[in-house]
Amino acid sequence: MGRLDTTLSLDFLKFNTRTDESSSDFESEIDPQIELLIKKVEKLHSLNDGWMGYASAAPSAGALTGAAFFITCMLRPDLPSPDIFPCPNGNIQLEWSCFDIDFEVEIESITQYYTAFEDLASGESWEKALTYDLSEVRAVLLKLVERKSATEDRPTLVHG
């Protein structure tokens, strides 16, 4: 059975779906860090079934598209970059492990996400399957930005 062509590119971002008047060229607004993350997802397209042993599936078209969509819609340039890797079930996972937060988002499609969150500082943790409402994901991502910012704002101590 041949594999569907799931070639990704930034071409889908050329369509201006924004409603504000301040942006006439959405593509020009793509931050280089976001573009780099999209390229990492694009590279996963080259994996075939069996990439990690007999039972591992190649990343699905839904997962590849969903990951690119998630990155462009949910991530910000001031957010720490996630690790991106394929899952043996054909999904794609984004993972952050920094600033006392462990956060995983496994993407099956544009509308299907499996998430796991642990805040080592507060002890809060949860695992959830999410669809259209990603407000909890956005809250965790904002918490990562806040902690990164707080770390960068600390004065550097010089010993000498």
N, C-alpha and C positions, 0 to 999 in steps of 0.2 A: 504494500500500500504506500503510495507516494505521499510525501509531506506537503501540506498546504503551504503556499508561499506566504510567509508572515513577515516579509521584509519591512522593517521599520525605517523611517527617516524622520527628520524634522519637518518634512513637507506638510504633514497634517497640521502643523502649527501656523502655516501661512494663512489659513482661513481665519479671518478676523471675526471672532464670535463675541468680542467684548462690546458692551453697549455704551461705554463712556466715549465722549467726544475727544478726549485727550490722546487717544491712541488710534492712529491710522495704520500702523504697521506693527502688529503683535510680534512678528518674528524678530524684529529688531530689539525687542524688549527681553529676549531670552538671555538670562545671565549665563556667563561662561561655565560656572559651576553646574548649573542645571543642564546645560548642553552636554557637559562631560558625563553626567549621570545617565542621560538618555543614550549616549554612545555606549556606555557600559551595558545597558539593556540590549541595545542593537547587537552587540557582540554575542550575546547568549543565543541569538537566533541560529548560530552555526552549530550548536549542539544537536546531536541526533539521539534517538532512542538508544538506550544502553550506555550513555555517556558516563554513568557511575555504576555500572554493573547491569546485569541482565534485566532487572525489573524497573530500571529508571527510565522515565519518559522525558523526551525532549521538551523544552519549554513550549507551552501551547500558545497559539495565536492570541487567545484571550488573555493569558497571563502577560505576554509581551506588550500587548496594547494597553492592558490595565496598568502595568508598571509605568509605561511612558506617560499615560494619562495622570496617574497618581503623582508622579514626579513633577509634571508641569503644573498641576492644579494645587498641590498641597505643600510643596517644598519651597523654601525661601532661601535666598543667597546667604543670609546670616545664620542659617541652621547648620549644625555640624553635618558633614556628608555621611550618609549611611553606607554600610557595606551592602553590596548587592550581589546576590548569588542565586543560582537555580536550585530548585527543590526536586528531589527524585520523582515527585508526583506530577511534574510538569508546571508547577507554579513558580513564581519568582518571589524571593524574600528580600526585604530591606530591613536592615538591623542597625540600631544605635546602641552602643554600650559606652556611655560617657557621662560625666557629671553625676554619678551615682544613679543613673537611670539605665535600665535595660529595656529596650522596646523593639519588638519584632512586628513587622507587617508582612504577612504572606498573602500574595495577590494571585487570585484565580482568574479574575476578570475585572472589568471596569466597575462592576457592581458587587463583587464578592471578595471580602477581605477577612483574614483570620489574624487576630492581634493578640499579643501578650505583652503586658506592661509590669515592670517592677521598679519602684522607687526605693532604693536602698537607704536613703536618708529618712524617709517617713515610714517605711514598711508597707506602704500601699502596693497592692498587686491585683491584677485581674487578667483574664483571658476572655475574649469575646469574638464572635463571628459578627461582622458588620456588613451592611449593604449600602444603602444610599446615605444614611446619616453618619458622617464621619466627624462629628463635632468632638467626640472623645479623642480621636486621633489628633485633631487640630489642637486640642488642649494639651496633649502630651508634647507635641512638637513645639508649642509655645513655651512650655516649661523647659524644654531643652534650650531654646533660644535665651530664655531668662537666666538659666544657670550658666550658660556660656558667657553671656554678657557680664554677669556678676563676677565671674572668674577673671575676665579681661579687665574689669574695672579695679581690681585689687592692686594696690601699689606693690612694686617689686622690691623685695628686701635685698640689699647688697651687703654682703659680709666682707670684711676686709680689714 
